[in-house]
Amino acid sequence: MAMRLWGLLLLLLVPGLCAAGGQPTLQELIDQTPDGETLALSPGTYAGPVVVTRPITIDGQSKATIDAGGKGSVVVLKTDGATLKNLHLTNSGESANDIDSGVQVRGNFNVIKDNVMDNVLFGVDLQQSSNNIVKRNRISSKPDFPLGQKGDSVRLWYSFDNKILDNVSDQVRDMVVWYSANNTISGNRTSNARYSLHFMYSRYNLVENNHYVNNSVGIFLMYSDGVVVRNNHIAHAAGPTGVGIGFKETSDLIIEGNEILYCASGLYIDVSPYQPDTTNRFTDNLIAYNGIGIRFLNDWHSNIFKANRFVDNLTQIVVSSGETANRNDWEGNYWSDYEGFDQDVDGVGDSPYELYTYADRLWQDVPYAQFFKGSPLLEVLDFLERLAPFSEPRLLVRDKTPYLKLLAENKAVVVQSQRPEQQPDAAEDDPADVSNALEQLKSSLEN
């Protein structure tokens, strides 16, 4: 919609820098803008904090800055139906108790889009607020604060039916969803944070198409049922507690189509699913090049793993209690360390995939030894344990129908540059010979 006449008239009164020579402050301009109208700010820096109490649009036209001067939140929305766009919001206060933010939202049906928020403790804080849209914002926290003392990029508290879309966050603490339901978190990118996304007591949310790289943890769900997590890219959560996706006492999940790469643990499962007679379903996920593919914190059950790809993880599955993961359902997964054949060429191994655990594996028994996992010495010890175990090995996982045709399923990894007439030869197409497929997969992922 074209700029409203009211906004143009106000701009004639204001040269951009605020509150000088008797000219109206930004708060006065906001208060003077009629409901439903647009306040288009001319280039310059305006003094905050400001409070919006009516349904207006504030458009910074990508040239206006609101500076809170280190006090409070830069903008507080105490209204329904307002829009903040194309603004640079900076220099909030530093009070975690007051949740000093770039934008505090205390209303419904508001839109916060295309803003840059930097040197703010929290980015966007929504409390008891529903049907808001937070879209295409760039958010970073206080640059001099250690990671644990920074604020969250987006924080939802008792907030429902909101859409958090296509935001880019860097150097923040977490994105958190507390006691909130029916929210969509899609297309966001986060790096150099602690938790890319953290759920607590939040049900029926959708998480899709996000890109989380170089964070301590990708996604962690705690006491949060009915969440759908699909088509997310999570990589390089590689610290001492690095986890791609973690689950604690969480049920009725759908985890599908995710890429989890180069993490300390790809999946971390603790007493999940928790509710009786529920399942968690893991389908078509790529879990590759992690230290541990899946770490079960305990001997648990009722997870269904179907058509996933476990590729070149240093250790595919670990159960910390030394028990078994075989009380879960494993069906039709691809395992890069499968040693069987496919003589009838149906794409399914002739014998089951079986993974055993050995009670005397040093790196599992001694936590400090995990630092040396993958070193030549421990690999030799692991080989000797498999060759001549000191105790009866325990069956950890049994997949009756291991899948072998990796590239046929992994459409995202098919080499796009291959011409139609360049068909692989018979040896490359042999489902039992997956070495070439693995090399193509690794090359595609690393590029």
PyMOL commands that set and color helices and strands:
alter all, ss='L'
color gray80, all
select helices_A, chain A and resi 5-13+26-32+147-149+362-365+367-372+376-387+406-409+411-413+426-429+435-446
alter helices_A, ss='H'
color red, helices_A
select strands_A, chain A and resi 38-40+44-47+50-52+57-67+75-77+83-90+101-105+111-113+116-118+122-127+133-135+138-139+154-157+163-165+168-170+174-178+184-186+189-191+195-200+206-208+211-213+217-222+228-230+233-235+243-248+254-256+259-261+265-270+280-283+286-288+292-296+303-306+309-311+315-319+329-331+334-335+353-357+394-399
alter strands_A, ss='S'
color yellow, strands_A
deselect
rebuild
show_as cartoon
